[in-house]
Amino acid sequence: MRDSDPHGQRLPIKLDTTSNGEFAPVPLWPANVEANRLAHEAAAANAKRLGLSKRAFLTSACGAASTLLAFNAANAAAGRTGGLFELPRDAALDLQLARAQVGPAKQEFILDVQGHYIDTPKGNPKNADVFLKDVFMDSDTDVMVLSFVPSSRTAEPVTIQAADEVRRLVDKLEGTHRLLLHGRVNPNQPGDLEGMDELHEKWRVSAWKTYTQYGPNGRGYFLHDDAGIRFIEKARALGVKTICIHKGLPFGARSYEHSQCSDIGIVARRFPDVNFLIYHSGYVTTVTEQAYDPSGTRDGIDTLITSLRRNDVKPNSNVYAELGSTWRFLMRDPEQAAHALGKLIVACGEHNVLWGTDSIWYGSPQDQIQAFRTFQISPALRERHGYPEITPALRAGIFGMNAAKVYGLSPTEVKRYTAGDRVAQQRMAYLERPDPHFRTHGPKTRREYLKVAEFP
């Protein structure tokens, strides 16, 4: 359907209350409300100056640039200056300049290591179409890894069969390099360790996904527990030695302690040949991200850093910090975003921070991509805390080069293949008249969240 938002009521960079279903929606802060107001006001004025409808302006690169500049103004007024979206003011009115800043002129290799297929209502063939449009038509994503939510073996919200159907659909479009699959394993429930053989042999999973705070009796586990060790050893035996662990974003009252990262450094040191990808990087929405506290008493991302330091796990070794939902939530507050990114780059290493968006819970990931393309840590915070400048090389690493090494992909070969596949051809035709909906799909209210959060 064309003209999904004919009057331009939705912004291309989405600041709202949407959750990925793993944390309760958090109301917008006053600065976010003001940011959205200023962005709409600027879009109306800039569209008029360029002789465009507001909708046409917002779907252009100038629309994204104008929105990010409005966010800067609102954040600065609120005193949140530790990070900013760094782009020239003229980008709001100069299409060529805007494209150079937010894309599509950018040519990064983008490997999203945390994507989700929302099979709701189950079996609806249009769900796959929504996924493909959001990810591959309306964003610059090259490759996505399909992940899963925690569940019992008999009540999976999205089965690996459903996920594989999406991969098969992409295969039909000759986009065979575009999707990888996780295999969901919770070793503390019966049958999951035994099921790893089928996941490996039949479904060709590229990595394992586990939730240490999840268990059949409401009790989680640690990776250095007996169940966790058996899991890691089975992964090694099968030759798929990449394990993705949900850490942070605790599921309400479920095993909060297991959602934090004290076990990561222990197993990383014990199994140096295994890659441990820390999904969400331990982030918790109720913890304000600040400079690292050496006392090791603060929750959130600090628990990951403390675990690495206490176990002498060096940067750029075998622990990777993933940004799904963490970056999306912290786009609200550039000061917290600067601390979070700065700490993770220093502690895990510039080659060990990975791009993930948790989309399509958040709709198309393009807005997260555009915001990250322009984000910069302020010179004051860099000098005070030793955070790095986000250079083009560092940004390119986070966007995809770092994860490509983990997953054994050659970005050059993938780009060569996908540049001319049918997905690329369809996108080229689509971009002649794009129609992004700028919607999100995840729960936006507590009532909606509770429906999603009722994991078996």
N, C-alpha and C positions, 0 to 999 in steps of 0.2 A: 504494500500500500504506500503510495507516494504522499508527500506532504503530511508526515505524521505529526508535525507540530507547526501548522501553517502560520500561526500568529507569533511564533518565537517566544513562547512562554517558558521554555526550558533552556538552561545554560549548557554550553558544551563541556564545561568543567563542573562536575557535579559535587557540590557540598550539601549533603543531606544526612538523614539519620539511618540510612540503610546499613544493615548488619549482614554478615555472611552466614547467620544462623548459629554461630558459635559464641556470640556475646549479645547481651541485650542492647538494643538500639540506644544510642546516647543522644539526648537532645542537642541541637545546635547551640553553640555558645553565642553570646551577643555579637562578637566580632564576626562570626560566620554569617549571621543574619544580615549584618551591615554589608559584608562582602558581597553577598548575593544581590542586595538592593543596589549597591553601587555598580555592580556588573550589568544589571538590567538597564540601569539609567545610562551608563556609558554605551551599551549596545544600541539603544534607541537613538542616541545622539550621533554616534559614529555611522550607523546605517544611513541616517538622513544625510550626513555629509557626503557619503559615497553614492547616494542615489539608489540604495538598495532597500528591500524590505528587511525588517528585523530578522526574520527567519533566514533569509539569504545571507545576511551578514554573519549570523551566529554559526552557520554551517561552514563558513570560510575560515582560513587560517587567521585572518584578522579578528574573527569572533573569539577564537581561543586566546589570542594574544591580549585582546581588550579585556577579557574576563580575568586573566591572570594579573594584569596591571591593576584592575580594580581590587582584586584580593590583596595585592601589595599595599594599596592605599589604606584599606580597612585594617590590615594587620599592623601597619606602622602607627596608625591612630590608636590602636590598642596596646602599643608598646611591645609588640612581638616582632623584634627586628633581628633575631639571631639567625634567621634564614630568610630568603626571599626568592621570588621567581625573577630571574635576571634576564631582562630583555628590554630593548629600547622602546621608549614611548611611541615612537613613530610606527612601530609594528602594528599598532591598533588600526592604522589607516593605510599602510603600504603593504599590499598583498605579497609582493616578492620578498620583502624584508620579513614579514610574518612567517612565510613558508620556510625561510632560512632558519628561523628560531624554533618553531614548533612542528615543522613538517608540513606536507609530506616530502619536502626537499631533503630532509635528513635521510641518511642511508645506513643507519645502524642495523646490526643483526640483533633481532629481538627474540629471545627465547624465554617465554613465560613458563616458569617451572611450577606454577600452581593455578591451573584452570579447572573449572567445574562445569559439568553438563547437568543442567537441571531438567530431569525427566518428569515434569509435572504439567498436565496430568500424564500419568504413566502411559508410555506407548504412543503418545501423540506424535505423528511424523513431523509436525510443524516445529516441535521442540528442537530437532536437529537443524532445521533451517534458521531458527532464531540464533542458535549457537554459532553457526557458520557465518551469518551476517555480522553479528556483534564482534566476533574475533577476527575474521579474515576479510570482510568487506569494509567494516567501519573502523578498523584499527590497523596499525602498521606491524602487528605481530607476525613473525615469520613461522615460529614453531611454538606449540603449546604442549605442556604435559598435563594430561587429564588426571586429576586426583579424586579422592573419595572422602566421604564423611564417615565417622565411626558408626558401627552398627553390629548387631548380631548377624550370624551367618544366614538366618532365616528371614530377616526383615531389613534388607538393605534398601535405603531410599533410592539409590542409583546403583544398579548392579554393574559388574564389569561387562556383562553381555550388552547392556544398554550403551555403555561407553564404547565398546568395540563396534557397535553399530554406527556410531558417529565416525569412528576411524574408517570403517568400511565406506561410508558415504564420501569421505574425503579421498579415499583410494579411488573411488569411481571418478572423482574429479581430477585424477592424476596428481593429487597433492600428497603423495605417499610419504614425503619427508616432513609433513607438517604436524603430526600428532604422535605423541608418545603416551604410554599408559603406565600408571602405577598399579601395584597389587596391594590391596589393603590387608594388613595383617595385624591382629591383636593377639599376641601369644599367650595372654592370660585368659583366653576363652577357648573351650574345646573345639578342635578341628582346624584352627587357623594355621598352626605350624604344619600340619599334614597337608593343608590346602596349598601350600607354597609351591609344591611340585607342579600342580595343574596350572597355577598362575604363570609359572616359568615356561612350561612346555607348550601349553595350549594358547595362552594369551600373549606370550612374548613380552612380559612386563619389563620396563626399563629400570625400575626401582621399586622399593617397598615403601608403603606409607603406614605409619602407626600412630596411635594416640595413647600416650602413656597415662593420661588421666581417665581413660575409659576402661570399664570392665563390666562383666555381666551382672555383678552384684553391687555396682556403684563404686567399686574400689579399683583404683588404677594400679600401675606397677612402675618400677624404675628399670631402666635398661640394664643396670648391674644386678638386678634380681635374677633368680634362676631362670624365670621365663624369658627375660630379656636376653640373657646370655645365650640360651638355646636358640632364640630367634636370630641373633647376630651370627652365630656359628652356622645355622642352616643357610642363611643368605650367602655366607662365604662359600659353603659347600656347593651351592647352586651356581656360583660365579656371578651373581648379581649383587655387587658389594656397595650399593648405594642405598642408604636407609634415610627416609624422610620422616622426621619426628615432629608432630604438633607439640609446640611448647609455648605457653602463654595462652591468652584468650580462654580462660577457664570456663568450663560449662557449668555455671551456677555453683551448686554445692558439691559437684562431683570432684573428689580427690584433688583439691586445690594444690596440695604439696607436689603432686605428681605432674602438675602443669608447669612447674618451674624447672630449672635447668641443672640442678645439682649433680645429676647423673651423667651429664654429657661429657664433661672432662674426664671422668673415670673411664668410660668405655672408649673414648677417643684415644686415650693413652694406651689402653690395653690392646686395642685393635687398630694399629696405625694403617693397615691396608684397607680399611673400610671408610667410605665417605659418609659423614653424618651431616645431613642437611636439616637445619633447625628452622622449621616452618613457623613464621611469625616472630622468630628471634626471641621468644620469651615475652613479647610485649603484652601488657595488660592495660585495658582502657582506663582503669581506676588509678593507675600509677603515673604521675607526672614525670616524663623523661627529662632528666637533668644530666649534668656531668657525672661521670662514674664516681660512686662513693666507695673508696678503698676499704671501708669497714665491712663491706659485703653484706649489709643488713637490708638493703633496699630490694624490693621485688621488681618484676619486669625484666627488661633487657639486662639489667645489672646482674641477674642471677646467672645468665649465660657467661658473661665476662668473668665473674667470680669463679665459676666452675673451671673455666679454661686456665685462669691464673693459678688456682690452687693445685691443678694437676699438671702444670707446666706444659700446656698445649700451646705451641707457638702460632703466631699469625701465619696464614697461607699454608697451613698443614692440612688436616683432614676434617675440619669442622667449618661448615658454611652457614652463613646467616641469610635467611630468606625473608623477603619483604611483603609477602601477600597479606592484605588487610592492614598491616602495620603502616606501610606508606600511605595507603588510601585513607586511613583514619588520621594520620599525622599531617596530611595535606591541609587539614583545618588549622594547624598551629605550626608555622614555620620554625618557631624557636624549639619546640620539642622535636620536630623533624630533624633539625640540624644536630641536636644532641644525639638522637638515636642513630642517625647515619654516621656521624663522626665517631662515636664510640665503637660501632660495629666495624667500621673500616680499620680503625686502629687495632682492635682486639682480634678480629678474625682475619684481617689482611685485605688489601685492596683487590686481591684475586679471589676472595672467598665471600663476597657479598653477592647475592643472586636476586634477579628480578622475578617477582611473582605478583599477581594482581588479585587472585581469588575471584576473578570474573568467570562466569557471567553473573554471579550474584550482584555485581555492581554494574551490570550492563556492559557495554563495550569498554575495553580497557584503554581506549585511546586517550581519554582525559587524564588517566594516570601517567601515560606515556608522555603526553605534552607537558604536564606539570613537572615531571622528573627531568625532561630535556632542558628545562630552564632553571631548575632549582640550584641554589648556591648557598653554602654555609658562609655566614658573615665573616669578614676579616677579623673582627673582634673576638669571636668565638674560636676561630682557628688559632689565633695568637695565644689566647688564654688557656686553651685545653689541648693544643697540639693536633687539632683536627686537620685533615687535608683539604685543600681546595678541590672542588669537584671539576676536574679537567675533562676535556673530551675523551681522553684515553681511559680515565677511571670510569666515566659514565658508560662508555662502550663496553667495558668489562662487565659492569653490573647488568647492563641491558641484555647481554647474551654471551659474550666471549667466555666469561667465567664458567657459566653453566654448560657451555658447549664442551669444555674440557671434561667436566664431570660425566656427561652423557656420551662422550666419545663421538661427538659430531664435528665435522669440518664446516665452519660457517661459510667458507668460500664455496665448497661443494654444494651446500644446501642452497645458498643464494643463487648459484648458477642453475640449479635445477628448478627452484621455485620461481625464478624470474620469468620463465616462459610456460609454466604449467597452467592448467585450465583455471585454477583458482586465481592466479595472477591475471589471466585474460579476462575473467569475469569481473575482477575488481577494477581493472583498467576501464572497462565499459561502464561499470557502476559509478566510478568517480567522475564521469562526465556529468552526472546529475545525482550526486549523493543524497541520501535521505536518512541520516542518523536520527534515531528517536530520542537520544539523550535521557533514556529511562534507566532505572535500576530494577532488579528482579528480586532482591532479597527482602527480608522483613524490615519494616520501617517503624513498627510500633511494638510495644511489649506483647500485646495479644498475638500479633503475627509471629513474633519470635518464639513464643511458648509453643506454638503449633509445630514450628520447625525443630525446636530444641528437644522434643520428646523422643530422644534416641531410645531404641529398644534396649 
